[in-house]
Amino acid sequence: MGNVVITRRDFIKGAVALGGLMAAGGFWRAFDTGVFQAGSGPAYEAWGKNVTGIDGLVNSAILATNAHNTQPWHFKIDNHSIDIFADKTRNIGTADPYFRELYISIGCSLENLILAAKVNGYSPNVTLLPNPTNDSHVAHIELTKTQPVSSPLYDVIPNRRMNRAPYEKDRAVSKEILQSMVNLNENSSEIKVFMFDSATDKQKVGKAMIEATEAFIGDPDQVRDDTKWMRQSWDTIKEKKDGITLDAQGLPGWMLTVAKMLPPMSPEQNNKYWISNVRDKQIPTSAAFGFIAVQDLNSKQQVVQAGQLWQRIHLFGTTKGLGMHILNQLSERRDRELSQGIEPVFGKKLHEILGDSKWNSVIQFRLGYPTAEPHHSPRRPVSEVLI
């Protein structure tokens, strides 16, 4: 991981700001936002918990990547099997009108579960969408005892996190690593990975991502549904154990403290920060962009498998010390266009970027060597996701 470069001026400015906030009654705000409890407590116990047996497999599953940290899953377990169900009440509304990001999230949790099963001496036999009359029943996993198989991807499950920080500018990711990510695809007939690391391609992709972010911010319904998952108080984080927190933003330590001690941002302020962060920090410092696409945009099975692939890629990137960050505004705007029956501006942009109209991107991400490491996101424990 790269080092955050903080100048003496930055340090002094941060120290002065922090001192002023504390003198102005900031201690109350500090406790209210969890300044002194970041990444700790019941909302974070799952990350460090040593859970054995079938419950341990579920504990690995709940540590997966998921859209807006909505954790849209339920699990049903017995001694020989696990069933995963989609909790559609935990969707993100107009940001995901076809539940594609929800099914991607389930795919990510399934991949973690499969990795955990093999390491813990089970052979997992997976059936996707086993009930034709219930598309919320996403997977049935039969477990047969066998010899444990080690996995470097499983080993980094507790270390994986979405890294929204800037990456080391001008530090390339090797072609070998990028190709290894592509090679993690186990279903090349229906799923495809596109990698973009040339200066020309990155400029084209970055411009489209910024435009999609601006369009998202310009849509009051999408902003409303997105804002519902922001968690700005420590009490809310402890109660909900989900959502997007300041701790997960990849801010340097003093900057995170100052941000927490300021009054909560309004949606307008949050959107202004979001677009400036995407435009000025995230896009320009990305070493490469990746797109995961499916043949059939309406195939839940393919979308789940795309989620499984993303989880493998994200874990692999973690083993290489890379920062990984989904930026799905392009596909979120494409789906918004489809749901409203309006001109497919971003649908066309996605096809132009991929250069092939038969592939439909459901995941877009950036990667590079990070300059900061965020805290983990909160997680609901196993006991709260079993049915």
N, C-alpha and C positions, 0 to 999 in steps of 0.2 A: 504494500500500500504506500502511496506517495505521501509526502508531508504537506501539511497545510502551510502555506507561506503567509505569515502574519508580520507586517512591518512594525517597527517601534511605534509609529504613529497610530496604527490600528490598535496596538495593545493599550496605549495610553487612552485613546478614545474609548475603547471598550471598558477600561477600568474606571474612567470618569463617569461614563454612562451608568455602569453598574453601581458605583458608589452613590450617585444621585438617586437612582431608583430605590436603593435600600434606605437612604435617608428620608425619602418621601413616602415612607410607609410601605416599601416594597416587600417587607418580610411577609405581610399578609398575602400579597399576590404570589410570592414565591411558594408558600405552602399550598395555596389554592391551585397552582398549576403543576405542582410536583417537582419543583426545581431540585429538591434534595432527595427525591425518590425515583429519579429517572431510571426506567428499565428494571424496577424492582417491585415486589409485592405480588399479590394473587393474580393480577392481570398478566404477569410475565413468568409465572412459575413453570409453565409448560416447557419453556426453552431449556431449563436446566434440570428437569425432573427425570429421574431414573425409574421409568415405569416398565414393568416386566409383563410377559404373557401377551394375550390378545389386546389388552388395554394399551400396552406399549406400542403396538403397531398403529393404533388409532392416535396415540400421542404424536408419533412421527408424522402421521397424515395431517394433523391440524397445524403443523408448522410449515405448511406449504405456502407458496405464493398464492395470493388471491386478490381479486379486483377490489380496490378501495378498502382492503382488509374487512370485507363484509362477512367472511367465513360462512358461506352459504351452504352448509352441509349438516347432515345428520348421519349417524352410524348406528347400525343394528348388529350386535355381535352374539355369537355363541362359541362353543369350544372348537368348532371346525370351519367357521365361515364368518365373513364380514359383508354387510350390505351397506352401500353408500347411497344416500338420498339427497337430492337437491332441495334446499329450503328456499323456495321462490319468494318468500316474504322478505328475504334479505337481498333483494335485487337492487339495482341502482337506477331503476325507472327509465327515463328518457335517454340516459347515457348508455343503456343496454336494452333496447326495446325487444330484442329477439332472444334475450338471455344467453347470448353467446359468451360473454365474459363470465357469466355464472357457471356455464358448463366447462369453460377453460379452467376455472378455479377448481372445480371438482376433479378435472383431469390431473391438475397439479397434486392434489391431495392423494389421488389414487397412485400416482407415480411414487410418492414418498412411502406410501403403504407397501407397495410392491417391493421397494428396496429394503424396507425394514423387515418384511416377511422373510426374504431370502437370507439376510444376515442373521436372523434369529431362528433359522432352522425350519422354515416352512417353504413349500413349493406352492406358489399362488396360481390358481387357475381362474382367470378373469373372464367374466361374461359381461359385456357392455349392454346397457339398456335391455335387461332380461325380460322385462314385462311390457309387451306391446301396447297395453292399455294404460300404462303409467310411466310417462317420460320423466317423472321425478325420481324413479328408481334407476339410478345411473349405472351402478355396477354391483355385481355379485362376485365375491372372491371366495373360492373354496380353498381351504388351507390343508395341506398334507405334510406331515412331519418328514423332514429330510435332513441332510447334512448342511450346516451353515455355510454360506458363501460370502466372503468378505467383499466390501465395496467401498472405494474411495468416495463415491457420491453419497452414500449413506453416512459416512463419517463426518461430512461437512453440513449435514442437515441443520444442526444447532447453530452453525456459523452463518448460514445463508440469510441475506436480508436484501431488500430493495435499496439500492444506493442512488439517491437523487442528487448527491453532491456533484460539483464539477469534477472532471477527471483531469489527469495530467495532460496538459496541452502539448501537442506535437510528439507524444509518446505512442508509437504505433503498437497494435496487437499483431503478432506474427501471422502470416498466412497459414502456417501449420496449425495454430490454435483455432483460427476461424474455420479451417477445413475440418478439424476434429469436431467442432460444433455441428457442422453440416452432416458429418458422418454419424451423429447420434440419432439421426432419423431412421426409424425402423419400418416406416410405411411410405416409401418414396413414390408409390403409385397414386396415393391420395393426399399426401402431405408433402410440402416442399419448403426448404429453407433458402432464403435469398440473403446474401451478405453484400454489403456495400461499404467499401473502405477507401475508394479513390477520392481525391479531392473534388472532382466533378460530381460524382454520385452523391457524396456527402452533402454538397451544397444543394443539390436538387432535392434530396430527401429532407434536409433540414428546413429548407424554405417551405415545403409542403406541410411539415409538422407544425411550424410556427403559424401558418395560415389556418390550419385545422384548430389549433389552440385558440386563436382569435375568434374563429367561428363558434367554438364551444362557449367561450365567454360571452359572446353576443347573443346566446340563446338562453333566455331567462329560465326556461323549464329545465334545461340541462344543468345550469348553475344551481338551481334550487335542489335538484336531486343529488348533485355532487356535494353540496354543502351539508346535507343531512348527515354525512359520514365524518365530518370534522369533529374531533374531540379536543376541546381546548381547556377543560378543567380536570384536575386530578380526580375529583369525585366521580365525574362522568367516566373517565377511563377505568377506574376501579369498579364501577357498576356495570358498564357495557362490555368491557374487555374486547373491544373491537375498534374499527375506524382508523382514521388517519390522524396521527399526532405530530406535534412539533419535534418530538424526540427522533422520529423516523426521517427527518428531512435532510440529515447529513450536514448540519450546521456545525462550525467550530464551537468548542465548549463555551467560551464567553459569549459568543453571539447567540447561542441557544438560550443561555441564562437570561440575557437581555430580552430576547424575543418572548420568553415566558413571562417576564415581569411587566411587560407592557400590557395595556388593555387588549382584550381579544380583538382581532381584526374583523371588520365587517366583510360581507361577501365581496363588496367592491374593492376593498383594500387587498383581500386575499387574491382576487383575480388579477389585480395590478401586479402584485408580487409574483404570481404564477407565470404570467406571460413574460415578465422581465427575466425571470429565472430560466425559463425555457429558451428564450431568444438570446440572452447574453451570457449564460453560464453552461447550460446543459448541452444545447446543440453545438456551440463552437468548440467544446472540449471533447466531444465524442470521438473515439478512435475509429469506430465503425457503427453501422446500423444493421440490424437484422430484421427480417420479416418472415413470419411463419404463415403459410397459406394453405388453404384446403381446396380440393376440386369442387366440392358441393357445399356451398355456404349454408345450406339448410340441413345438412347432415349433422345431427347432434353427436353421433359417434365420431365423425371426423374432427369436430370441434373439441371433444373430450381428448382425443388422441393428440391434437395440437397442444393442448394443455400439458399432457404428459411429456411431450417433447420439450416444451419450454422449461418445465421443471428440471429435466435432465441437463439442458443447456445451462440453466442458471446454476445448478449445483456444480457442473463441470467448470464453469467460469469461476466459481468460488474456490475450487481447488487450485486455480491458476492465479489467485489474488486479484481477480478482475472485479470491477463494479459493474452491476447489471441493473437495468432500469427499463421497465415497460413504459412506453409513451404511445398510448392507444387512441389518441385523439383523432387520427385519420380514420380508423375503422369505426369509432364511435360516431363521427360525423357521417360516414357512409351509411351506417345503419339508421341514423336519424333521417337522412334523406329518403331512404327506402320506406321508412315507417310513415313519413308525411307525403310521399308521392311527389316530391319536388325534384328539381334538376339535380342530377347526380354529380355535382362538382367534385366531391372528394372520392366518390366511387371511380370516376374517370382518372383522378390523380393517382389512386392506388394502382390501377391497371397500367397507367403510363410508367410508373416507377418499376413495376415488376416486368413490364414489357411483354406480358402474355395475359390476354383477357380470360383464359380458362382457369387461372389461379386467383383465389380470393383471400387476401390477407386478413387474418383474425388477430394477429399479435404483431406489434412493432416494438422494437426495443433498441436501446443504445448500450454501448459497452466501452470500457476503457479502464485505465488504472486510476483508482479513486484518490482524491486529496483529503478525504475525511471519511470516517466510518460512523454511520448512524447507530442509534440504539435499535433494538428489536421493536417490532410492533406488538401490541398486546394480543393475547390469545385467550379465548374461552377454553377452560380445561375439558378433559375428556368427559368428566361427569356431567357437563352442561350440553354436550352434543350427542349423547347416547339416547336412543329411543327404544 
